Amino acid sequence: MSSAPCWVIYLRVLQDAVWPGGELPAVPRPERSPEQREKTRLQCLHCLMQLFPELITDMLGSGKFRLVWEHVLESLQDPSINRHLVYCIFDLLLEFLVPEFSEETFQRSLLQSLPGDVERTPSSS
């Protein structure tokens, strides 16, 4: 799931989703109708519910299991949560692709290579 060939596929899918044909669309997509939005929401809910084995559904009960995923989908409608999620994913991706990035010596060398004479210190996270 996190091998180099898989990441290539993930990045290509993301690129095609954001820049279909390698270009930004000239006009924005037309607004979807409430019916289309509801259909998409139900498709997402169905896909998410299929991710886990039936054992979990049996343990929680199908009603609670569905309710949990509905709350997940509802929370993903918040732009600030989505922004935070994207930042976290990029942080994990960067750490996966450049493992030395989390080392303080690497951060110091990056900061020293920046132009300017402003005193900089790497943030500890």
N, C-alpha and C positions, 0 to 999 in steps of 0.2 A: 503494500500500500504506500510505502514511502521510499521506494527505490527510485533511482534516477530515471529509468524509463517511464515510471508512473508519473513523476513530476513533469516530465516533458508533455505527457498526454494531458495532465491537469491544466498546465499553462496554455496549451494550444486550445483546449476547450474554452478556457477563460478568455483568451484572445479573440476567438471566434464569436463569443457571446458579446463582448464589448465592442470589438471592431470587426463586424462581419465583412468578409472580403478584404480585410486589411485597411479599411477606411472607416472613419466615423460617419454615421448616417448624416445625409444632408438635411433631412427634416426629422423631427422627433416622431417617435411611434405614436399612432393615434391612441387616444385615451380608451381604455378597456371599459366595457359596460359592467355594471354590477353583477350581471349574470355570468359574464366571463371570469370576473374576479372570484366569484363563489365557486365556479367550476374548478378553477386553478387551485383554490384553497383546499377543496375536497380531494383533488388529485395529490396535492402535497401531503395532506393528512394521511391518505391511503398509503403513499410511498413510505412515509415515516413509520407508520404502524407495522409495515412489513419488514423493517430493519431488524427487529428483535424476534427471538424465537417465541413460539406459542407459550412456553413455560412462564415467561414474564407476564403475558396477558392473562394466563390462568391464575397466577399468584395475585395480581392486582385486581383482576376482574376487568372485563372488556370496557365497562363504562368508565372506570378510573383511568385505565390505560389511554383511552381516547381523550379524556379530559386533560391529561398531562400533555399530550401532543398538541391539543388545541391551545393550551396556554403557551407552549413553546412557539407555535406559529403566531399567536397574538403578540407575544413579546418581540418577535422579529419584525414587527411593523413599526417599531420605534427607531427613528433615524439615529439617535445617539447610541442605542444598543448595537445597531448594525455597524456604526462607525468604530465602536470599541472592538467589536468582533473582528472586523477587517484588520485593525491595528494588531490585535493579538495573533491573527493568522499570519500576517506579514512578519511579525516578530519571531514566531516559531519557524517560519520558512527561512528567514535570514539565519537564525541559529542553526538550522539543519544544513543549509548550504555553506555557511561560513562559521564552523564551530568555534574558531578562535575569536570570533567577534565578542563573546562574553568575557574574554580575558582582559584584565585591566591594562596590561602592557600594550595589547593591540589597540585598545581604545585611546590610550595616551599617544601612540604613534599616529593614529588618525587625526587626533586633535592638533598635534604639533605640525602636521602637514597642511593645516588650513592657513590661508593667508591672514595677515593681521597680527597685531601684538596684544590682543585681548587675553587676559588670564583665563584659561579654561580648565575645568576639572571634570573628569568623567562622572556621570551620575551613577550611583550604586543602586542596582535593582535586584 
